[in-house]
Amino acid sequence: MKVRTLFLLPLFLALFGASAFSNAANYPCSKSKGGVSHCTADGKFVCNDGSISRSKKVCR
C-alpha cells in the first residue's frame, strides 16, 4: 500500500501543478492593466486603466 501511495502522490502533484500552469494563459488586459472593463463596438478590449488592448482576440 505504501509503495502505491508513494507512486501516486507525486503523479497527482505533477498533474495538479500542470493544470495550474494552464490557467496562466495570456489574457487581454492582464497584470497592471487591471483586467477587461468592456468591449468596443468593433470587438476590441478596453482595459480597466482606460487603454485599448493590443490583443488579436475578438471581444464579444
CHARMM-style PDB file with segment names, atoms N, HN, CA, C and O in Angstrom:
ATOM      1  N   MET     1       0.824  -1.198   0.000  1.00  0.00      PROA
ATOM      2  CA  MET     1       0.000   0.000   0.000  1.00  0.00      PROA
ATOM      3  C   MET     1       0.863   1.256   0.000  1.00  0.00      PROA
ATOM      4  O   MET     1       0.546   2.223  -0.693  1.00  0.00      PROA
ATOM      5  N   LYS     2       1.949   1.253   0.767  1.00  0.00      PROA
ATOM      6  HN  LYS     2       2.207   0.468   1.330  1.00  0.00      PROA
ATOM      7  CA  LYS     2       2.805   2.432   0.829  1.00  0.00      PROA
ATOM      8  C   LYS     2       3.503   2.686  -0.500  1.00  0.00      PROA
ATOM      9  O   LYS     2       3.700   3.836  -0.891  1.00  0.00      PROA
ATOM     10  N   VAL     3       3.877   1.613  -1.194  1.00  0.00      PROA
ATOM     11  HN  VAL     3       3.716   0.678  -0.876  1.00  0.00      PROA
ATOM     12  CA  VAL     3       4.549   1.774  -2.483  1.00  0.00      PROA
ATOM     13  C   VAL     3       3.597   2.429  -3.477  1.00  0.00      PROA
ATOM     14  O   VAL     3       3.996   3.301  -4.250  1.00  0.00      PROA
ATOM     15  N   ARG     4       2.362   2.013  -3.453  1.00  0.00      PROA
ATOM     16  HN  ARG     4       2.038   1.305  -2.826  1.00  0.00      PROA
ATOM     17  CA  ARG     4       1.362   2.591  -4.354  1.00  0.00      PROA
ATOM     18  C   ARG     4       1.133   4.064  -4.024  1.00  0.00      PROA
ATOM     19  O   ARG     4       1.027   4.893  -4.928  1.00  0.00      PROA
ATOM     20  N   THR     5       1.057   4.387  -2.758  1.00  0.00      PROA
ATOM     21  HN  THR     5       1.143   3.713  -2.023  1.00  0.00      PROA
ATOM     22  CA  THR     5       0.870   5.774  -2.334  1.00  0.00      PROA
ATOM     23  C   THR     5       2.070   6.622  -2.719  1.00  0.00      PROA
ATOM     24  O   THR     5       1.914   7.755  -3.174  1.00  0.00      PROA
ATOM     25  N   LEU     6       3.259   6.082  -2.539  1.00  0.00      PROA
ATOM     26  HN  LEU     6       3.386   5.161  -2.170  1.00  0.00      PROA
ATOM     27  CA  LEU     6       4.474   6.815  -2.898  1.00  0.00      PROA
ATOM     28  C   LEU     6       4.567   7.055  -4.400  1.00  0.00      PROA
ATOM     29  O   LEU     6       5.196   8.020  -4.834  1.00  0.00      PROA
ATOM     30  N   PHE     7       3.955   6.200  -5.188  1.00  0.00      PROA
ATOM     31  HN  PHE     7       3.444   5.416  -4.835  1.00  0.00      PROA
ATOM     32  CA  PHE     7       3.949   6.386  -6.637  1.00  0.00      PROA
ATOM     33  C   PHE     7       2.851   7.361  -7.072  1.00  0.00      PROA
ATOM     34  O   PHE     7       3.083   8.217  -7.926  1.00  0.00      PROA
ATOM     35  N   LEU     8       1.670   7.235  -6.493  1.00  0.00      PROA
ATOM     36  HN  LEU     8       1.481   6.540  -5.800  1.00  0.00      PROA
ATOM     37  CA  LEU     8       0.533   8.045  -6.926  1.00  0.00      PROA
ATOM     38  C   LEU     8       0.599   9.489  -6.448  1.00  0.00      PROA
ATOM     39  O   LEU     8       0.130  10.387  -7.148  1.00  0.00      PROA
ATOM     40  N   LEU     9       1.162   9.730  -5.292  1.00  0.00      PROA
ATOM     41  HN  LEU     9       1.542   9.001  -4.723  1.00  0.00      PROA
ATOM     42  CA  LEU     9       1.222  11.089  -4.764  1.00  0.00      PROA
ATOM     43  C   LEU     9       2.026  12.027  -5.669  1.00  0.00      PROA
ATOM     44  O   LEU     9       1.520  13.098  -6.007  1.00  0.00      PROA
ATOM     45  N   PRO    10       3.250  11.681  -6.076  1.00  0.00      PROA
ATOM     46  CA  PRO    10       3.979  12.578  -6.994  1.00  0.00      PROA
ATOM     47  C   PRO    10       3.276  12.731  -8.343  1.00  0.00      PROA
ATOM     48  O   PRO    10       3.312  13.804  -8.946  1.00  0.00      PROA
ATOM     49  N   LEU    11       2.641  11.668  -8.813  1.00  0.00      PROA
ATOM     50  HN  LEU    11       2.612  10.797  -8.323  1.00  0.00      PROA
ATOM     51  CA  LEU    11       1.910  11.748 -10.076  1.00  0.00      PROA
ATOM     52  C   LEU    11       0.747  12.729  -9.967  1.00  0.00      PROA
ATOM     53  O   LEU    11       0.533  13.547 -10.862  1.00  0.00      PROA
ATOM     54  N   PHE    12       0.006  12.648  -8.880  1.00  0.00      PROA
ATOM     55  HN  PHE    12       0.181  11.984  -8.153  1.00  0.00      PROA
ATOM     56  CA  PHE    12      -1.106  13.568  -8.648  1.00  0.00      PROA
ATOM     57  C   PHE    12      -0.609  15.006  -8.549  1.00  0.00      PROA
ATOM     58  O   PHE    12      -1.198  15.911  -9.140  1.00  0.00      PROA
ATOM     59  N   LEU    13       0.465  15.216  -7.808  1.00  0.00      PROA
ATOM     60  HN  LEU    13       0.943  14.480  -7.328  1.00  0.00      PROA
ATOM     61  CA  LEU    13       1.013  16.568  -7.655  1.00  0.00      PROA
ATOM     62  C   LEU    13       1.510  17.130  -8.984  1.00  0.00      PROA
ATOM     63  O   LEU    13       1.357  18.323  -9.247  1.00  0.00      PROA
ATOM     64  N   ALA    14       2.097  16.289  -9.816  1.00  0.00      PROA
ATOM     65  HN  ALA    14       2.221  15.320  -9.602  1.00  0.00      PROA
ATOM     66  CA  ALA    14       2.568  16.744 -11.124  1.00  0.00      PROA
ATOM     67  C   ALA    14       1.388  17.145 -12.012  1.00  0.00      PROA
ATOM     68  O   ALA    14       1.450  18.166 -12.698  1.00  0.00      PROA
ATOM     69  N   LEU    15       0.329  16.361 -12.005  1.00  0.00      PROA
ATOM     70  HN  LEU    15       0.279  15.531 -11.448  1.00  0.00      PROA
ATOM     71  CA  LEU    15      -0.846  16.690 -12.816  1.00  0.00      PROA
ATOM     72  C   LEU    15      -1.538  17.941 -12.303  1.00  0.00      PROA
ATOM     73  O   LEU    15      -1.997  18.764 -13.096  1.00  0.00      PROA
ATOM     74  N   PHE    16      -1.618  18.092 -10.996  1.00  0.00      PROA
ATOM     75  HN  PHE    16      -1.246  17.424 -10.352  1.00  0.00      PROA
ATOM     76  CA  PHE    16      -2.241  19.272 -10.408  1.00  0.00      PROA
ATOM     77  C   PHE    16      -1.419  20.516 -10.728  1.00  0.00      PROA
ATOM     78  O   PHE    16      -1.984  21.565 -11.037  1.00  0.00      PROA
ATOM     79  N   GLY    17      -0.111  20.414 -10.659  1.00  0.00      PROA
ATOM     80  HN  GLY    17       0.349  19.562 -10.408  1.00  0.00      PROA
ATOM     81  CA  GLY    17       0.769  21.542 -10.975  1.00  0.00      PROA
ATOM     82  C   GLY    17       0.668  21.942 -12.433  1.00  0.00      PROA
ATOM     83  O   GLY    17       0.709  23.131 -12.751  1.00  0.00      PROA
ATOM     84  N   ALA    18       0.537  20.974 -13.322  1.00  0.00      PROA
ATOM     85  HN  ALA    18       0.504  20.008 -13.064  1.00  0.00      PROA
ATOM     86  CA  ALA    18       0.418  21.274 -14.749  1.00  0.00      PROA
ATOM     87  C   ALA    18      -0.889  22.001 -15.042  1.00  0.00      PROA
ATOM     88  O   ALA    18      -0.929  22.874 -15.909  1.00  0.00      PROA
ATOM     89  N   SER    19      -1.951  21.656 -14.334  1.00  0.00      PROA
ATOM     90  HN  SER    19      -1.920  20.947 -13.629  1.00  0.00      PROA
ATOM     91  CA  SER    19      -3.224  22.337 -14.570  1.00  0.00      PROA
ATOM     92  C   SER    19      -3.169  23.776 -14.072  1.00  0.00      PROA
ATOM     93  O   SER    19      -3.854  24.641 -14.617  1.00  0.00      PROA
ATOM     94  N   ALA    20      -2.373  24.044 -13.052  1.00  0.00      PROA
ATOM     95  HN  ALA    20      -1.817  23.342 -12.609  1.00  0.00      PROA
ATOM     96  CA  ALA    20      -2.237  25.414 -12.562  1.00  0.00      PROA
ATOM     97  C   ALA    20      -1.544  26.285 -13.599  1.00  0.00      PROA
ATOM     98  O   ALA    20      -1.889  27.456 -13.753  1.00  0.00      PROA
ATOM     99  N   PHE    21      -0.569  25.726 -14.312  1.00  0.00      PROA
ATOM    100  HN  PHE    21      -0.289  24.775 -14.187  1.00  0.00      PROA
ATOM    101  CA  PHE    21       0.125  26.494 -15.339  1.00  0.00      PROA
ATOM    102  C   PHE    21      -0.759  26.729 -16.559  1.00  0.00      PROA
ATOM    103  O   PHE    21      -0.590  27.732 -17.253  1.00  0.00      PROA
ATOM    104  N   SER    22      -1.690  25.832 -16.831  1.00  0.00      PROA
ATOM    105  HN  SER    22      -1.827  25.018 -16.267  1.00  0.00      PROA
ATOM    106  CA  SER    22      -2.557  26.029 -17.988  1.00  0.00      PROA
ATOM    107  C   SER    22      -3.504  27.202 -17.778  1.00  0.00      PROA
ATOM    108  O   SER    22      -3.992  27.775 -18.752  1.00  0.00      PROA
ATOM    109  N   ASN    23      -3.772  27.568 -16.542  1.00  0.00      PROA
ATOM    110  HN  ASN    23      -3.376  27.103 -15.751  1.00  0.00      PROA
ATOM    111  CA  ASN    23      -4.622  28.718 -16.253  1.00  0.00      PROA
ATOM    112  C   ASN    23      -3.867  30.032 -16.343  1.00  0.00      PROA
ATOM    113  O   ASN    23      -4.473  31.099 -16.253  1.00  0.00      PROA
ATOM    114  N   ALA    24      -2.572  29.974 -16.517  1.00  0.00      PROA
ATOM    115  HN  ALA    24      -2.080  29.107 -16.590  1.00  0.00      PROA
ATOM    116  CA  ALA    24      -1.752  31.178 -16.565  1.00  0.00      PROA
ATOM    117  C   ALA    24      -1.570  31.655 -18.005  1.00  0.00      PROA
ATOM    118  O   ALA    24      -0.483  32.095 -18.379  1.00  0.00      PROA
ATOM    119  N   ALA    25      -2.605  31.573 -18.795  1.00  0.00      PROA
ATOM    120  HN  ALA    25      -3.488  31.215 -18.491  1.00  0.00      PROA
ATOM    121  CA  ALA    25      -2.525  31.995 -20.192  1.00  0.00      PROA
ATOM    122  C   ALA    25      -2.491  33.512 -20.294  1.00  0.00      PROA
ATOM    123  O   ALA    25      -2.753  34.215 -19.317  1.00  0.00      PROA
ATOM    124  N   ASN    26      -2.174  34.003 -21.460  1.00  0.00      PROA
ATOM    125  HN  ASN    26      -1.962  33.432 -22.253  1.00  0.00      PROA
ATOM    126  CA  ASN    26      -2.167  35.446 -21.689  1.00  0.00      PROA
ATOM    127  C   ASN    26      -3.587  35.914 -21.992  1.00  0.00      PROA
ATOM    128  O   ASN    26      -4.138  35.606 -23.049  1.00  0.00      PROA
ATOM    129  N   TYR    27      -4.163  36.644 -21.077  1.00  0.00      PROA
ATOM    130  HN  TYR    27      -3.715  36.895 -20.218  1.00  0.00      PROA
ATOM    131  CA  TYR    27      -5.491  37.195 -21.252  1.00  0.00      PROA
ATOM    132  C   TYR    27      -5.375  38.673 -21.593  1.00  0.00      PROA
ATOM    133  O   TYR    27      -4.419  39.324 -21.172  1.00  0.00      PROA
ATOM    134  N   PRO    28      -6.320  39.216 -22.343  1.00  0.00      PROA
ATOM    135  CA  PRO    28      -6.289  40.649 -22.635  1.00  0.00      PROA
ATOM    136  C   PRO    28      -6.354  41.460 -21.346  1.00  0.00      PROA
ATOM    137  O   PRO    28      -7.077  41.105 -20.416  1.00  0.00      PROA
ATOM    138  N   CYS    29      -5.609  42.529 -21.300  1.00  0.00      PROA
ATOM    139  HN  CYS    29      -5.021  42.818 -22.056  1.00  0.00      PROA
ATOM    140  CA  CYS    29      -5.610  43.463 -20.160  1.00  0.00      PROA
ATOM    141  C   CYS    29      -5.138  42.808 -18.866  1.00  0.00      PROA
ATOM    142  O   CYS    29      -5.633  43.145 -17.790  1.00  0.00      PROA
ATOM    143  N   SER    30      -4.196  41.883 -18.954  1.00  0.00      PROA
ATOM    144  HN  SER    30      -3.794  41.610 -19.827  1.00  0.00      PROA
ATOM    145  CA  SER    30      -3.722  41.222 -17.747  1.00  0.00      PROA
ATOM    146  C   SER    30      -2.693  42.070 -17.016  1.00  0.00      PROA
ATOM    147  O   SER    30      -2.196  43.068 -17.538  1.00  0.00      PROA
ATOM    148  N   LYS    31      -2.391  41.655 -15.817  1.00  0.00      PROA
ATOM    149  HN  LYS    31      -2.794  40.844 -15.393  1.00  0.00      PROA
ATOM    150  CA  LYS    31      -1.403  42.266 -14.921  1.00  0.00      PROA
ATOM    151  C   LYS    31      -1.738  43.706 -14.574  1.00  0.00      PROA
ATOM    152  O   LYS    31      -2.789  43.963 -13.986  1.00  0.00      PROA
ATOM    153  N   SER    32      -0.881  44.645 -14.919  1.00  0.00      PROA
ATOM    154  HN  SER    32      -0.027  44.436 -15.397  1.00  0.00      PROA
ATOM    155  CA  SER    32      -1.036  46.035 -14.457  1.00  0.00      PROA
ATOM    156  C   SER    32      -2.208  46.761 -15.115  1.00  0.00      PROA
ATOM    157  O   SER    32      -2.597  47.838 -14.662  1.00  0.00      PROA
ATOM    158  N   LYS    33      -2.769  46.192 -16.166  1.00  0.00      PROA
ATOM    159  HN  LYS    33      -2.453  45.318 -16.534  1.00  0.00      PROA
ATOM    160  CA  LYS    33      -3.910  46.829 -16.841  1.00  0.00      PROA
ATOM    161  C   LYS    33      -5.190  46.694 -16.031  1.00  0.00      PROA
ATOM    162  O   LYS    33      -6.133  47.458 -16.239  1.00  0.00      PROA
ATOM    163  N   GLY    34      -5.241  45.738 -15.114  1.00  0.00      PROA
ATOM    164  HN  GLY    34      -4.475  45.118 -14.944  1.00  0.00      PROA
ATOM    165  CA  GLY    34      -6.380  45.615 -14.209  1.00  0.00      PROA
ATOM    166  C   GLY    34      -7.531  44.779 -14.706  1.00  0.00      PROA
ATOM    167  O   GLY    34      -8.563  44.717 -14.036  1.00  0.00      PROA
ATOM    168  N   GLY    35      -7.407  44.138 -15.840  1.00  0.00      PROA
ATOM    169  HN  GLY    35      -6.569  44.188 -16.384  1.00  0.00      PROA
ATOM    170  CA  GLY    35      -8.485  43.306 -16.361  1.00  0.00      PROA
ATOM    171  C   GLY    35      -9.312  44.045 -17.398  1.00  0.00      PROA
ATOM    172  O   GLY    35      -9.067  45.217 -17.687  1.00  0.00      PROA
ATOM    173  N   VAL    36     -10.286  43.353 -17.949  1.00  0.00      PROA
ATOM    174  HN  VAL    36     -10.485  42.401 -17.714  1.00  0.00      PROA
ATOM    175  CA  VAL    36     -11.123  43.907 -19.013  1.00  0.00      PROA
ATOM    176  C   VAL    36     -12.278  44.688 -18.401  1.00  0.00      PROA
ATOM    177  O   VAL    36     -12.980  44.190 -17.520  1.00  0.00      PROA
ATOM    178  N   SER    37     -12.467  45.908 -18.874  1.00  0.00      PROA
ATOM    179  HN  SER    37     -11.896  46.312 -19.589  1.00  0.00      PROA
ATOM    180  CA  SER    37     -13.575  46.744 -18.427  1.00  0.00      PROA
ATOM    181  C   SER    37     -14.812  46.473 -19.274  1.00  0.00      PROA
ATOM    182  O   SER    37     -15.882  46.167 -18.748  1.00  0.00      PROA
ATOM    183  N   HSD    38     -14.654  46.588 -20.586  1.00  0.00      PROA
ATOM    184  HN  HSD    38     -13.784  46.837 -21.013  1.00  0.00      PROA
ATOM    185  CA  HSD    38     -15.765  46.354 -21.503  1.00  0.00      PROA
ATOM    186  C   HSD    38     -15.216  46.179 -22.917  1.00  0.00      PROA
ATOM    187  O   HSD    38     -14.004  46.212 -23.131  1.00  0.00      PROA
ATOM    188  N   CYS    39     -16.121  45.992 -23.876  1.00  0.00      PROA
ATOM    189  HN  CYS    39     -17.106  45.966 -23.702  1.00  0.00      PROA
ATOM    190  CA  CYS    39     -15.748  45.814 -25.282  1.00  0.00      PROA
ATOM    191  C   CYS    39     -16.125  47.049 -26.086  1.00  0.00      PROA
ATOM    192  O   CYS    39     -17.088  47.746 -25.763  1.00  0.00      PROA
ATOM    193  N   THR    40     -15.355  47.312 -27.138  1.00  0.00      PROA
ATOM    194  HN  THR    40     -14.573  46.746 -27.401  1.00  0.00      PROA
ATOM    195  CA  THR    40     -15.726  48.381 -28.062  1.00  0.00      PROA
ATOM    196  C   THR    40     -16.688  47.816 -29.101  1.00  0.00      PROA
ATOM    197  O   THR    40     -16.893  46.604 -29.170  1.00  0.00      PROA
ATOM    198  N   ALA    41     -17.272  48.686 -29.900  1.00  0.00      PROA
ATOM    199  HN  ALA    41     -17.105  49.670 -29.845  1.00  0.00      PROA
ATOM    200  CA  ALA    41     -18.220  48.253 -30.930  1.00  0.00      PROA
ATOM    201  C   ALA    41     -17.548  47.381 -31.985  1.00  0.00      PROA
ATOM    202  O   ALA    41     -18.192  46.518 -32.580  1.00  0.00      PROA
ATOM    203  N   ASP    42     -16.243  47.604 -32.221  1.00  0.00      PROA
ATOM    204  HN  ASP    42     -15.720  48.305 -31.737  1.00  0.00      PROA
ATOM    205  CA  ASP    42     -15.549  46.808 -33.238  1.00  0.00      PROA
ATOM    206  C   ASP    42     -14.841  45.585 -32.651  1.00  0.00      PROA
ATOM    207  O   ASP    42     -14.018  44.973 -33.332  1.00  0.00      PROA
ATOM    208  N   GLY    43     -15.143  45.216 -31.401  1.00  0.00      PROA
ATOM    209  HN  GLY    43     -15.812  45.713 -30.848  1.00  0.00      PROA
ATOM    210  CA  GLY    43     -14.650  43.969 -30.830  1.00  0.00      PROA
ATOM    211  C   GLY    43     -13.300  44.031 -30.155  1.00  0.00      PROA
ATOM    212  O   GLY    43     -12.652  42.997 -29.993  1.00  0.00      PROA
ATOM    213  N   LYS    44     -12.853  45.209 -29.756  1.00  0.00      PROA
ATOM    214  HN  LYS    44     -13.380  46.049 -29.888  1.00  0.00      PROA
ATOM    215  CA  LYS    44     -11.584  45.325 -29.040  1.00  0.00      PROA
ATOM    216  C   LYS    44     -11.853  45.399 -27.542  1.00  0.00      PROA
ATOM    217  O   LYS    44     -12.931  45.802 -27.108  1.00  0.00      PROA
ATOM    218  N   PHE    45     -10.848  45.000 -26.761  1.00  0.00      PROA
ATOM    219  HN  PHE    45      -9.972  44.672 -27.114  1.00  0.00      PROA
ATOM    220  CA  PHE    45     -10.968  45.014 -25.307  1.00  0.00      PROA
ATOM    221  C   PHE    45     -10.534  46.367 -24.765  1.00  0.00      PROA
ATOM    222  O   PHE    45      -9.491  46.891 -25.154  1.00  0.00      PROA
ATOM    223  N   VAL    46     -11.337  46.935 -23.861  1.00  0.00      PROA
ATOM    224  HN  VAL    46     -12.185  46.510 -23.545  1.00  0.00      PROA
ATOM    225  CA  VAL    46     -10.956  48.152 -23.150  1.00  0.00      PROA
ATOM    226  C   VAL    46     -10.572  47.721 -21.738  1.00  0.00      PROA
ATOM    227  O   VAL    46     -11.361  47.098 -21.029  1.00  0.00      PROA
ATOM    228  N   CYS    47      -9.345  48.063 -21.343  1.00  0.00      PROA
ATOM    229  HN  CYS    47      -8.704  48.569 -21.919  1.00  0.00      PROA
ATOM    230  CA  CYS    47      -8.836  47.670 -20.028  1.00  0.00      PROA
ATOM    231  C   CYS    47      -9.370  48.600 -18.949  1.00  0.00      PROA
ATOM    232  O   CYS    47      -9.864  49.688 -19.243  1.00  0.00      PROA
ATOM    233  N   ASN    48      -9.268  48.165 -17.699  1.00  0.00      PROA
ATOM    234  HN  ASN    48      -8.866  47.280 -17.460  1.00  0.00      PROA
ATOM    235  CA  ASN    48      -9.735  48.968 -16.570  1.00  0.00      PROA
ATOM    236  C   ASN    48      -8.949  50.256 -16.405  1.00  0.00      PROA
ATOM    237  O   ASN    48      -9.441  51.197 -15.783  1.00  0.00      PROA
ATOM    238  N   ASP    49      -7.729  50.321 -16.951  1.00  0.00      PROA
ATOM    239  HN  ASP    49      -7.329  49.557 -17.456  1.00  0.00      PROA
ATOM    240  CA  ASP    49      -6.964  51.567 -16.862  1.00  0.00      PROA
ATOM    241  C   ASP    49      -7.297  52.524 -18.007  1.00  0.00      PROA
ATOM    242  O   ASP    49      -6.702  53.597 -18.106  1.00  0.00      PROA
ATOM    243  N   GLY    50      -8.248  52.143 -18.877  1.00  0.00      PROA
ATOM    244  HN  GLY    50      -8.731  51.271 -18.796  1.00  0.00      PROA
ATOM    245  CA  GLY    50      -8.699  53.007 -19.962  1.00  0.00      PROA
ATOM    246  C   GLY    50      -8.028  52.769 -21.296  1.00  0.00      PROA
ATOM    247  O   GLY    50      -8.457  53.331 -22.304  1.00  0.00      PROA
ATOM    248  N   SER    51      -6.983  51.950 -21.334  1.00  0.00      PROA
ATOM    249  HN  SER    51      -6.634  51.494 -20.515  1.00  0.00      PROA
ATOM    250  CA  SER    51      -6.280  51.703 -22.593  1.00  0.00      PROA
ATOM    251  C   SER    51      -6.988  50.618 -23.398  1.00  0.00      PROA
ATOM    252  O   SER    51      -7.777  49.843 -22.859  1.00  0.00      PROA
ATOM    253  N   ILE    52      -6.694  50.576 -24.693  1.00  0.00      PROA
ATOM    254  HN  ILE    52      -6.053  51.206 -25.131  1.00  0.00      PROA
ATOM    255  CA  ILE    52      -7.224  49.545 -25.586  1.00  0.00      PROA
ATOM    256  C   ILE    52      -6.190  48.425 -25.663  1.00  0.00      PROA
ATOM    257  O   ILE    52      -5.009  48.682 -25.897  1.00  0.00      PROA
ATOM    258  N   SER    53      -6.629  47.192 -25.469  1.00  0.00      PROA
ATOM    259  HN  SER    53      -7.588  46.982 -25.279  1.00  0.00      PROA
ATOM    260  CA  SER    53      -5.721  46.051 -25.521  1.00  0.00      PROA
ATOM    261  C   SER    53      -5.249  45.819 -26.950  1.00  0.00      PROA
ATOM    262  O   SER    53      -5.994  46.038 -27.904  1.00  0.00      PROA
ATOM    263  N   ARG    54      -4.004  45.373 -27.087  1.00  0.00      PROA
ATOM    264  HN  ARG    54      -3.399  45.194 -26.311  1.00  0.00      PROA
ATOM    265  CA  ARG    54      -3.451  45.048 -28.404  1.00  0.00      PROA
ATOM    266  C   ARG    54      -3.731  43.598 -28.781  1.00  0.00      PROA
ATOM    267  O   ARG    54      -3.178  43.094 -29.759  1.00  0.00      PROA
ATOM    268  N   SER    55      -4.577  42.932 -28.020  1.00  0.00      PROA
ATOM    269  HN  SER    55      -5.026  43.341 -27.226  1.00  0.00      PROA
ATOM    270  CA  SER    55      -4.892  41.529 -28.258  1.00  0.00      PROA
ATOM    271  C   SER    55      -5.522  41.342 -29.631  1.00  0.00      PROA
ATOM    272  O   SER    55      -6.277  42.189 -30.110  1.00  0.00      PROA
ATOM    273  N   LYS    56      -5.197  40.216 -30.252  1.00  0.00      PROA
ATOM    274  HN  LYS    56      -4.584  39.528 -29.863  1.00  0.00      PROA
ATOM    275  CA  LYS    56      -5.798  39.885 -31.545  1.00  0.00      PROA
ATOM    276  C   LYS    56      -7.108  39.114 -31.368  1.00  0.00      PROA
ATOM    277  O   LYS    56      -7.801  38.829 -32.344  1.00  0.00      PROA
ATOM    278  N   LYS    57      -7.443  38.781 -30.127  1.00  0.00      PROA
ATOM    279  HN  LYS    57      -6.880  39.013 -29.334  1.00  0.00      PROA
ATOM    280  CA  LYS    57      -8.715  38.114 -29.850  1.00  0.00      PROA
ATOM    281  C   LYS    57      -9.855  39.103 -30.047  1.00  0.00      PROA
ATOM    282  O   LYS    57      -9.661  40.315 -29.952  1.00  0.00      PROA
ATOM    283  N   VAL    58     -11.042  38.578 -30.322  1.00  0.00      PROA
ATOM    284  HN  VAL    58     -11.199  37.594 -30.400  1.00  0.00      PROA
ATOM    285  CA  VAL    58     -12.220  39.418 -30.526  1.00  0.00      PROA
ATOM    286  C   VAL    58     -13.061  39.393 -29.259  1.00  0.00      PROA
ATOM    287  O   VAL    58     -13.389  38.328 -28.736  1.00  0.00      PROA
ATOM    288  N   CYS    59     -13.401  40.564 -28.781  1.00  0.00      PROA
ATOM    289  HN  CYS    59     -13.135  41.429 -29.206  1.00  0.00      PROA
ATOM    290  CA  CYS    59     -14.228  40.706 -27.586  1.00  0.00      PROA
ATOM    291  C   CYS    59     -15.694  40.598 -27.990  1.00  0.00      PROA
ATOM    292  O   CYS    59     -16.135  41.278 -28.917  1.00  0.00      PROA
ATOM    293  N   ARG    60     -16.450  39.746 -27.299  1.00  0.00      PROA
ATOM    294  HN  ARG    60     -16.092  39.193 -26.546  1.00  0.00      PROA
ATOM    295  CA  ARG    60     -17.868  39.552 -27.637  1.00  0.00      PROA
ATOM    296  C   ARG    60     -18.737  39.872 -26.467  1.00  0.00      PROA
ATOM    297  OT1 ARG    60     -19.960  39.769 -26.559  1.00  0.00      PROA
TER     298      ARG     60
END
